[in-house]
């Protein structure tokens, strides 16, 4: 049971977690904090949080769990603001998509990563953002990856694991480095491709006609290009090394497809398409 959960950034992820915990009776009180009072008032109106504060120090007072659900670029400033006010026994965790940058930001703000710090990342979300997009089933049967540090207390790790399990998630652990490599390939690259394709087509001549005749496949492939641009800018900058490595591999494969089309190599195209279909079908089923 969490006595007082303080959420910095009550949007899709933070809001959905709050709703799930409240519905399951796993949390007694939820306090929100951000720079927008209008946004926080809406969270109270929706029943996502019990109360809010625009003052970070006030928000973390008496909290036994603090969740950082802000863009990666804001992790450091938030931690700096609560550094001297975070209760000694409080557990600090996050939902950032690039773990090395979060660990660095938290360590820099506190001088050293607190023993109650448990880096985490829920592999769940939609292309929508904001508290109005939050819903309690978001994490049901979805994976949450925790990347505990050598200095992380076991009781803190257990409490964060229990929190996500109470929200319906399947919790796994891996190293910070491995997490960033895996997510660069499975999440960050697809978002880059979707954003890049939509932007490229939008800047072509007769772009209105192109989008007018776009079919369901185009909408499916580019859905994630409706995601929060600020969040994804921060992710790409924070995990640039791993992203560049996977992009290099993808560009080599894309060059191979380009050459197959150029030279009319139908056998190679069929081989690639069959291999891709088999892999996608295994993933879906």
C-alpha positions, 0 to 999 in steps of 0.5 A: 500500500502506498500512503502518499503518491506524488506524481510530477507530470499527470499526463497519459502515463502518470494519470493512468497509473494513478487511476489504476492504483486508485481503482485497485485500492493500492494507494491512499492519496495521490498528489500532482505537481506541474507548472500548469494549474489548469492541467492539475485542476482538470486532473482533480476534476477527473478523479485522477489525483486528490490534490495538487501543488505548484510547489515541488517542495510542498508536493513531496512532503510526507510522500512515500512514493514519488513518480517522475513522469515528465519529459526527459529534459525536465528530470534534472530540474525537478530532482534539483527542486526536490533534492532537499525536501524528499523524505529520507525513506521515500521511494523515487522512480520514473517512467523515462524511455532512456534510462542512462539519461535519467540516471545521470540527471538524478545522480547529478541533481542529488550528488549521488543516486539516492538508495531509494531510486528505482529507474523504470519504464512502462512499455505502454502508451498511445499516441495521445497525451495529457490527463484526458487521455489517461485510463486505468487499463493502460498497463494491463498485461503490458511490460514494465522494465525496471533497471535498478542500480547497484545502490538501489535498496531492495525494499524500494525495488520491491515497492516499485515492482508491487506498484506496477503489478497492482496496475496490472503490469508484468514487471521485468528487470534488465541493465540500464545499457541493455534497456536503452539498446533494446528500446532504441530498436523497438521504440525509438527507431519506429517513432523516428521513421513515422515522424520522418515519413509524415514530414517528408510527405507533407513537404512534397508537392501536392501533399494535400492530395497525398494525404487525401488518398492515404489508406488504412495502412498509412494511418496504421504505420504513421499513428505514432507520429501523432505522439508528443514532439517534445517528449520524442525530441528529448528521447532521441537526444538522450539515447542518441548513441544507441539510436544511431547504431540501430539507424546505421543497421537499418539504413544498410538494410534499406539500401539493400531494398532500394537496390532490389527495387532498382534492379527488379530483383523480385526474388530478393524482395519476396525473401525480405517480405516473407521473412518480415511477415513471419517475424511480424506474425510471431510477434502478434500471436 
